[in-house]
Amino acid sequence: MAGKHLAGGKFTASHSTTLDATYYFCKWLERQEFVDKISLGVITAFVGSRKSALVALKVQEVPAGVKLTITEKTGAQVVFVYFSISLGSFMEQVKVFTHANKWQWRD
């Protein structure tokens, strides 16, 4: 479940521990030129586990960026991302990532 840490560079200092899926996704985000800042949120552990083993991503627009909720079998984590391209362009890039990694896209 959790245990990998991200800090420095584009990451804010409020939280640094990530779920496995969040770590993988945030490392991809960090390499993107259009991403200005990544703020890791609290991890919510599930009692037991979800039935689906697929990783799911939900995207919600917030002022100046997006709120991403990344859900895997054992828990969920919120990540706020701030970027310098249009929301539509950002969404296209993220959809390519989710499709390539066989993640579910949630509206």
N, C-alpha and C positions, 0 to 999 in steps of 0.2 A: 504494500500500500504506500504509505508515505515514507520519506526518508532521504530523498534527494534534495539538495539545496541549490538555490539560485540567488546570486547577489552581485552587485556592482554593475557598471555599464548602464544599460537601459532599465535595470530593475530597481524599484524603490525598496526601502529598507524595512517596511512594516512587517512583512512575513518573508521567510525564505524557504520553508519546507514545502515540498510539492508532492502530489500524487505522481505515479509513474507517467500516466498519460499527459498530465499537465507539464511535467518536466520536458517531455519529448516535444510537445507543441510549443512551449515557450522558448526552447532552444532554436526552433525553426523561426519563431517570431523575431528573436534577437538578431538573427542574420539578415532580416529584411530591412532594406534601406529606408522604407517608408514608415517603419515603426519608431516612434520617438520615446515612449515610456511604457513599461509593463509593471503593473502593480498586482502582486499576488495577494489573494484573499484567504480567508479561513477555510480549512478543510472540514467538511462534514462527513463523519464516518457513519456508515449504515450499520444498523444492528442486523446481523445475519449478512445477507448479500442480495444484490439484485438478481433477477432471473436471467437477464440478458448479459452476456459477457462482452457485448459490443461497447465500444466507447462512444459516447454521445456528446455533441456540442450544441449548445443553445446560445444564440447571439441576440443581445438586446442593445439598442442604441441608447446612449447616455450623453449628456453634454460633453462635447469635445472628444468623444471616443465611443468605445463599446464595452459592454459587460459580457464576458464569456462565462458560461457555466459548463465545466468539463466534468462529465460523469463517467465513472468506470464501475466495475463490479463491486468494489468495496467502499466507495465514497464519492463525494463531489467536491469540487473546488471552484471558486469564483476568481476570475482574473479580469482586471480592467486594462484595456489597451488603448493607447493614444497614438495617433498616426497622422501623417502629413498628406495623405491622398484622400480622394472622395470615399464616402461610405460604400458606394457601389463597387468601386475598384477594390477596396479592402475585402468586401464580401466575396468577390470573385476569386481573389487569391486564397482566402480561407476555404472556400468550397473546393478548390483544386486540391488543397492539402487534405481535407477530410475525405474526399473521394479516393485519392491515391492511397490513403491509409485505412480505407474501409470503415470509417467512423460514421455514425448516424448523425444526420443533420436535423435539429429540432427547431421548430418555429415557436 
